[in-house]
Amino acid sequence: MTISVCIPTYNGGQFIKEQLDSILNQTRAVDEIIISDDSSTDQTVEIILSFADPRIKLFEKQQFSSPIFNLEFALKQASGDYIFLADQDDVWMPDKVEILVNELATSKLVISDGVVINQQGKEIASSIFEIFNSRLGFLKNLAKNSYMGCCMAFHKDLLPIVLPFPKKIAMHDLWIGLNAELFTKPVFCPAKLVKYRRHDFNKTPLDAQTNSNSLGYKIFFRLTMLSLIVLRFVRQKMKLK
């Protein structure tokens, strides 16, 4: 089985080297790292090119202005049997790929636990699963998402189901996770395989307590996501007939 890692980047020069080092030095080697760079203005591209590793496939000068659709482009370039998602600023544990590949032998999508670190790399929370009360459940995750993209790996079979991303989704990882729940049974792996970094430039809040969106927006977002999920589910079922 071949493995693709997909990373959307934008001005990630501060942390991208540490992340790529952690991915390239896994106990189970990856076959390709697809990086879509959304026109970074810092040293991100130069740092990536300095690796000179043939497994790294860099797509420069993208103009999505969106981490969601920057990732979508990377996913469309992936050729592996298993797809791993990665953020530009995290750190993988050395055995992440090995452990999740074993889990993918019996599941189409796997989410691992992880620890949370700060900008300096110091641990500030011991479990992502505890923060999000991570577990299976369509309605549970629609209400409070526990599908963290940086902890996610899945079979390429899911790509025709989740792609293309609808234009109105606010979170790609929730979109992937909820679709997976309708077509398969995801696994929440308790192994802590990611150091999830929080810093001043994170795009999403760590939990509901730090989410400043209004109640009206939260309800609208979830109703929109639900309608899009149902529409995609019906279309996929019609294709299978």
C-alpha positions in Angstrom: 0.0 0.0 0.0 1.3 3.4 -1.0 1.0 6.5 1.3 0.3 10.1 0.4 0.6 12.9 2.8 -1.3 16.1 1.9 -0.2 19.5 3.4 -1.7 22.9 2.6 0.8 25.6 3.3 0.7 29.4 3.7 3.4 31.4 5.4 4.5 28.4 7.4 8.2 29.0 7.4 8.5 29.1 11.2 7.5 25.4 11.7 7.4 23.6 8.3 11.0 22.2 8.6 10.2 20.5 11.9 7.0 19.1 10.5 8.6 17.8 7.3 11.5 16.2 9.3 8.9 14.4 11.4 7.1 13.0 8.4 10.2 12.0 6.4 11.7 10.1 9.4 8.8 7.8 10.1 9.3 4.2 11.1 7.1 3.3 8.1 8.2 5.5 5.2 5.7 7.6 3.2 5.7 7.5 -0.6 4.9 11.1 -1.4 4.2 14.4 0.3 1.9 16.6 -1.7 2.3 20.3 -0.7 0.0 23.0 -2.1 1.4 26.4 -1.2 -1.1 29.2 -1.3 1.3 31.9 -2.5 3.4 32.2 0.7 5.3 35.5 1.2 7.8 34.2 3.7 10.5 31.5 3.4 8.1 28.5 3.3 8.8 27.5 -0.4 12.5 28.0 0.0 12.6 25.7 3.1 10.5 23.0 1.4 12.8 23.1 -1.7 15.9 22.8 0.5 15.0 19.3 1.4 15.6 18.1 -2.2 13.7 14.9 -1.4 12.0 13.3 -4.5 9.0 12.3 -2.3 8.1 16.0 -1.8 5.9 17.3 -4.6 5.5 21.0 -4.3 2.8 23.0 -6.1 3.7 26.7 -5.8 1.8 29.9 -6.3 -1.7 28.7 -5.7 -4.3 31.4 -5.2 -7.1 29.9 -3.1 -6.8 32.3 -0.1 -8.4 29.3 1.8 -6.8 26.4 3.7 -9.9 24.3 2.8 -9.6 24.6 -1.0 -5.8 24.6 -0.8 -6.1 21.2 0.8 -8.7 20.1 -1.8 -6.1 20.8 -4.5 -3.5 18.7 -2.7 -6.0 15.8 -2.3 -6.7 15.9 -6.0 -2.9 15.4 -6.7 -2.5 12.4 -4.3 -1.9 9.0 -5.8 -1.5 6.9 -2.7 -3.8 4.1 -1.5 -3.8 5.7 2.0 -4.2 9.5 2.4 -2.8 11.3 5.5 -3.6 14.9 6.3 -1.1 17.1 7.9 -0.9 20.7 9.1 2.2 22.8 8.3 3.0 23.6 12.0 2.5 20.3 13.9 4.9 17.5 14.6 4.3 13.8 14.0 5.4 11.1 16.4 7.9 8.7 14.7 5.4 5.7 14.6 2.3 7.6 13.5 2.3 6.2 9.9 3.1 2.6 11.1 0.3 2.6 13.7 -2.4 4.1 11.5 -1.6 1.9 8.5 -2.3 -1.1 10.7 -5.6 0.5 11.8 -6.5 1.2 8.1 -6.4 -2.5 7.4 -9.8 -2.8 9.0 -11.2 0.7 8.7 -11.7 3.3 5.9 -10.9 6.2 8.1 -8.9 6.5 11.3 -8.4 9.4 13.7 -5.6 9.3 16.3 -5.3 11.2 19.6 -2.5 13.6 20.2 -1.1 16.2 22.6 -1.4 20.0 22.3 1.8 22.1 22.3 2.4 25.8 22.3 4.4 27.9 19.9 7.6 26.9 21.7 6.8 23.2 21.6 5.8 22.8 25.2 2.9 20.5 26.0 -0.2 22.4 27.2 -2.8 19.7 27.0 -2.3 15.9 27.2 -5.1 14.7 25.0 -7.0 16.1 22.0 -9.7 13.5 22.5 -10.4 14.8 26.0 -10.8 18.3 24.8 -13.3 17.4 22.1 -14.9 14.4 23.8 -13.8 12.6 20.6 -15.9 9.6 19.5 -18.2 8.3 16.8 -21.6 9.7 16.2 -23.0 11.7 13.3 -25.1 14.1 15.5 -22.5 14.3 18.2 -19.9 15.5 15.6 -22.3 17.8 13.8 -22.9 19.5 17.2 -19.2 19.5 18.3 -16.6 18.3 15.8 -14.0 15.8 16.9 -12.7 15.0 13.4 -9.3 16.7 13.5 -7.7 16.8 10.1 -4.2 16.8 11.4 -5.0 13.4 13.1 -6.8 11.9 10.1 -5.9 9.1 7.6 -8.2 7.4 5.2 -8.5 5.1 2.2 -8.4 6.7 -1.3 -11.9 5.1 -1.8 -13.3 8.1 0.2 -11.9 10.7 -2.2 -14.7 10.3 -4.8 -17.2 10.7 -2.0 -15.8 13.8 -0.3 -14.5 15.6 -3.4 -15.2 18.2 -4.6 -15.6 20.1 -1.4 -18.8 22.2 -1.4 -18.1 25.9 -1.6 -20.0 26.7 1.6 -18.3 24.3 4.1 -16.4 26.0 6.9 -14.5 22.9 8.0 -13.0 20.3 5.6 -12.2 17.8 8.4 -15.8 17.7 9.6 -17.0 17.3 6.0 -14.7 14.3 5.5 -15.6 12.8 8.9 -19.4 13.1 8.6 -19.3 11.6 5.1 -17.2 8.7 6.3 -19.8 8.0 9.1 -22.5 7.6 6.4 -20.5 5.2 4.2 -18.2 3.3 6.7 -17.3 3.1 10.4 -14.4 5.4 11.4 -12.1 4.4 14.2 -10.8 6.6 17.0 -7.3 5.4 17.8 -6.2 6.2 21.4 -2.5 6.4 20.5 -1.2 10.0 20.8 0.5 10.4 17.4 0.5 14.2 16.8 1.9 17.2 18.6 -0.9 19.7 17.6 0.6 23.2 17.8 -1.4 26.2 18.9 -0.1 29.7 18.2 -1.2 33.2 17.3 -1.9 32.3 13.6 -4.1 29.3 14.0 -7.2 29.5 11.8 -9.5 27.6 14.1 -10.2 27.8 17.9 -9.1 24.9 20.1 -12.5 24.3 21.5 -16.0 25.7 21.9 -15.0 27.9 24.8 -12.7 29.9 22.6 -15.1 30.1 19.6 -16.4 33.7 19.3 -18.9 32.9 16.5 -22.5 33.9 17.4 -25.1 31.3 18.3 -27.0 32.2 15.1 -23.9 31.5 13.0 -23.2 28.2 14.7 -26.8 27.0 14.0 -26.7 28.3 10.4 -23.3 26.5 9.8 -24.6 23.2 11.1 -27.8 23.3 9.2 -25.8 24.2 6.0 -23.4 21.3 6.7 -26.3 18.9 7.3 -28.1 19.8 4.0 -24.8 19.5 2.0 -24.1 16.1 3.6 -27.6 14.8 2.8 -27.4 16.1 -0.7 -24.0 14.4 -1.3 -25.2 11.1 0.3 -28.2 11.0 -2.0 -26.1 11.7 -5.1 -23.6 9.0 -4.1 -26.4 6.4 -3.5 -27.9 7.2 -6.9 -24.5 6.5 -8.5 -24.3 3.1 -6.9 -27.7 2.0 -8.3 
